[in-house]
Amino acid sequence: MKVLNFLAISLIKTFQYTVGLIFPNSCRFYPSCSNYALEVFKNHRFYNAMYYTIKRVLRCNPFCPGGYDPAPKRKD
Amino acid sequence: MDRKSILGFVLIFIIIITLPFYYRLISHQTQSESDTTIATKSLATSKLANPITPFPEPEATAPNSSLGEPVATDIVVESELFKITLSTKGGGTVKRVLLKKYSKTIGNDSALVELAPASAGYPLLIKYIDIKGDSVKLDHNFAFSALSHPTKNAYVLNSDDSLTLIFTLSDRSQTLAKRSLTFYGNSYLVDQQIDLSGLRSQMASDQFDLTWEGGLAYTEPLIKDDMLYSKAHAYSGGEVEGLDVKAGKTSQSRFPGATNWTALRTKYFTVAFLPTQPALGYSLIGATKPLSGRDFQKVFNMYLTLPASKASTTRIYFGPLDYKTLKSLNVDLENIMNFGFSLIRPISKFFLWSFIELHRLIPNYGWVLIIFSILIKIFLTPLTNISTRSMKEMQKIQPQIIALREKYPNDPQKINAETMRLYREHGVNPMGGCLPILLQLPILWALFIIFRTTIELRQAAFIFWIRDLSAPDTIFTLPFSIPLYGNQVNVLPVLMVISQIIQQKISGATTNQQQKLTMWMMTIFFFFLFNQFPSGLNLYYTLFNILAILQQKYFPPKPKPQKPRKNTKEILRQLQQRSRRRY
């Protein structure tokens, strides 16, 4: 699982430093979707993190008010 | 940006610059290693029908070397599309295939695209295993005649003409082998009928191989592109097998079952064997030949196993990888074209289709690109700019945001968080969201694929110095090569980077110093990376940036008066109050 998380994190970082720079900041949330995903992949198991990330990105559209939405804490 | 990240960037840069030298250092060792593996492999497989040696070699010629005509003659068949030189050796093997609609370099009609490499000799032959177990290549000189035409050495076909040439190899008493080739004036297809019934008593099994040995010639000035896209393919059981080969290595793929076709391709052209009935199997073999520098020629051999018991018909396609033409063959040969992975494929196909349709109206692909980028921009604008911004509300909270900045001058995170909270409370948000951006990515990716690989853009000129949209728009070449950048100085990448910097400035996306520095670093990196990309892609990218600048300057997202969202509880409360009043 750790390997998958590491892979996901490096993919997200690559995304931030390539695609993320071509397009201007456009996230309706704080923290931004990619930072949220990073946080989630650091603290949760892969499939849960996947779920949180997808849910967040789908919400990040013009029909959602957006706002402050921190990454969920791990329930241990 | 702090010291550590600067150090990191510098290190990455040094690695990128020095990597090629490192590869050159280690490549000598690996090459000698792989040479020995080839030798051992070919020893091990030399008894097989298709030994792994990639280059045609002298083989045991049988049935009887005194067979056939004494002298080989050449026959030239020419139409509007091609000029094919055949030899009576091997019963109509191909010596040269020139495609008349495509020239090697821009504006030079004398150097046409040639598919069969000169080094290949006679690539198109018939091979079988004889009763002694030896592999036999039919490279005798056949006798030839033309069906309902006089026997000549050169034929010119009009667009609706067809020509059938018949090659026969006979013993004193009987016909051993017979191959007929039918050419059509308006098609890249050649119909081929092979009848080996006279040789069956000498064959170990009821099958023979139709071969193409020696690979395809590279056609593009940018050898790296041809190197990247050259592959061998086979289609069986609804799946396309793709065989590639790395420098100094060999590779192979075999399948002893129903095969729909086999094909070799370069970046833009292909030669394919298309049997009318599924063939008995195939074998693909890849090897490489070093060219100058780190370039190499990929040499693929393909063998299609056909039944010898009955006369078999196999069409041969010599021509461009042009989607419409391949699709019209109705054998799924278009599957060897690059359209990206399955999710992107429909998008890139749609783009290609709209490119071709637009090109009918505007006969210059540069202008087509411009119109296309405007259309894409119009199409994407509602995605990115559905703004729920209400001007009044924004003005109302503006002083609060300023107050926040004064309150936490050293804590940008806190400012951001609080600003977002404010936006939410007031039901406004100036951002478009991440989902619309992510939806754009497949579109850009599909465009990238189209620009790089479709033959329609090959040598398509635009204006001024842009003479080929599928290649970099070089204005002069440096005497030395810069890693990643190459040795060509191109104009469009410079324009692209300038437009990107302006666009970033105007959009004001970056606020803090660290982000700004990173952005500069990335922009420079892109400049290096994009330098060798097709000028069409750089043109599109520049246009897209310019359009974004114009849009931000002259068409800012219109304020849409919208009431702040009330939460459901409040609405419920109001409804309850109303109902109380009523009763």
Interface residues (C-beta under 8 A of the other chain):
Chain A: Y17 T18 V19 L21 I22 F23 P24 N25 S26 C27 R28 F29 Y30 P31 S32 C33 S34 V57 L58 C60 N61 P62 F63 C64 P65 G66 G67 Y68 D69
Chain B: T384 I386 S387 T388 N416 A417 E418 T419 M420 R421 Y423 R424 G427 N429 M431 G432 G433 C434 L435 P436 I437 L438 Q440 L441 Q500 Q504 S507 G508 A509 T518 M519 M522 T523 R565
